[in-house]
């Protein structure tokens, strides 16, 4: 847990960069769960792909980037997807810089569970945020990648 806490130390800064990509109107849409306009969907997908690329490049076990057709089935991508969806929640409620490091650590650990659960039938938890992110991740996977 201590190593994970140290690993997430730079995450608020990275999340703050994501925050700056969204306009006040888009943040309001995120906060109110209003339907996303098409341009916003594209922005979110670009952000997910950008984060996953960074995670692939930075991962010590990745020797080469996967083919685009393989990306949706890679755990690193699914993890990036869940973390990005989490970051959108942080964007919607305010600055990620104000979130306590132990809270970020716990949320990132939860995102691993959400990412693993995308390979299976569901997620056994009472955590509403975790359930919601898992559902959103599955929706993105199935509508944007796996049904084509």
C-alpha positions in Angstrom: 0.0 0.0 0.0 2.9 2.4 0.8 4.4 1.8 -2.7 1.0 2.4 -4.3 0.6 5.6 -2.3 4.0 6.8 -3.6 3.1 5.8 -7.1 0.0 8.0 -7.1 1.8 11.1 -5.9 2.0 12.7 -9.4 -1.6 11.7 -10.3 -3.3 14.9 -9.2 -1.0 16.9 -11.5 -1.8 14.6 -14.4 -5.5 14.8 -13.6 -5.3 18.6 -13.5 -4.1 18.5 -17.1 -7.2 16.5 -18.0 -9.3 19.1 -16.1 -7.9 21.9 -18.3 -9.0 20.1 -21.5 -12.7 20.5 -20.6 -14.7 23.8 -20.9 -16.9 25.0 -18.1 -19.9 23.8 -20.2 -18.4 20.3 -20.6 -17.7 20.1 -16.8 -21.3 21.0 -16.2 -22.4 18.2 -18.5 -20.1 15.8 -16.6 -21.5 17.0 -13.2 -25.2 16.7 -14.3 -24.9 13.5 -16.2 -26.4 15.2 -19.2 -26.0 13.5 -22.6 -22.6 14.1 -24.2 -22.5 16.0 -27.5 -20.5 14.2 -30.2 -17.5 16.5 -29.9 -17.2 15.7 -26.2 -17.4 12.0 -26.9 -14.5 12.4 -29.3 -12.6 14.4 -26.7 -13.1 11.7 -24.1 -12.1 8.9 -26.5 -9.0 10.8 -27.4 -8.2 11.3 -23.8 -8.6 7.6 -23.0 -6.3 6.7 -26.0 -3.7 9.2 -25.0 -3.6 7.9 -21.4 -3.4 4.3 -22.5 -0.6 5.2 -24.9 1.3 6.8 -22.0 0.7 3.8 -19.8 1.8 1.4 -22.6 5.0 3.4 -23.2 5.8 3.7 -19.5 5.1 0.1 -18.5 8.3 -1.8 -18.0 7.0 -5.1 -19.4 5.8 -3.6 -22.7 8.4 -4.1 -25.4 6.3 -2.9 -28.3 2.9 -1.2 -28.7 0.0 -3.5 -29.5 -1.8 -3.4 -32.9 -4.9 -1.2 -32.7 -7.1 -4.3 -33.0 -5.5 -5.7 -29.9 -5.7 -2.6 -27.8 -9.3 -3.0 -26.4 -8.4 -6.5 -25.0 -5.2 -5.3 -23.2 -5.4 -4.8 -19.5 -3.3 -1.6 -19.7 -6.0 -0.1 -22.0 -8.8 -1.2 -19.8 -7.0 0.2 -16.8 -6.5 3.5 -18.6 -10.1 3.5 -19.5 -11.3 3.1 -15.9 -8.7 5.6 -14.6 -9.8 8.2 -17.2 -13.5 7.7 -16.3 -12.5 8.2 -12.7 -10.7 11.4 -13.7 -13.8 12.7 -15.4 -15.6 12.3 -12.0 -12.9 14.2 -10.3 -13.1 16.9 -13.0 -16.8 17.2 -12.5 -16.6 17.8 -8.8 -13.6 20.2 -8.7 -9.9 20.2 -8.7 -8.1 16.8 -8.4 -5.3 18.7 -6.6 -7.6 18.8 -3.5 -8.0 15.1 -3.2 -6.1 13.4 -0.4 -3.3 11.0 -1.6 -4.8 8.1 0.4 -8.1 8.6 -1.3 -6.5 8.7 -4.8 -4.6 5.5 -3.9 -7.8 3.7 -2.9 -9.6 4.9 -6.0 -6.8 3.7 -8.3 -6.9 0.3 -6.5 -10.6 0.2 -7.2 -10.0 1.0 -10.9 -7.9 -2.2 -11.1 -10.9 -4.2 -9.9 -13.1 -2.4 -12.4 -10.6 -3.1 -15.2 -10.4 -6.8 -14.3 -14.2 -7.0 -14.0 -14.6 -5.9 -17.6 -13.3 -9.3 -18.7 -16.0 -11.0 -16.7 -19.8 -10.9 -16.0 -19.7 -8.3 -13.3 -18.3 -6.9 -10.1 -19.2 -7.9 -6.6 -19.2 -4.8 -4.6 -21.5 -2.3 -2.9 -19.3 0.6 -3.9 -21.6 2.8 -6.1 -18.8 4.7 -7.7 -16.9 1.5 -8.6 -20.1 -0.1 -10.0 -20.8 3.0 -12.1 -17.3 3.2 -13.5 -17.3 -0.5 -14.3 -20.7 -0.1 -16.2 -19.4 3.0 -18.1 -16.2 1.1 -19.0 -18.2 -1.8 -20.4 -20.4 0.6 -22.3 -17.3 2.2 -23.9 -15.8 -1.1 -24.7 -18.9 -2.6 -26.3 -20.1 0.4 -28.2 -16.8 1.7 -29.4 -14.6 -1.3 -29.9 -16.0 -4.8 -29.4 -19.2 -4.5 -31.5 -17.5 -3.4 -34.7 
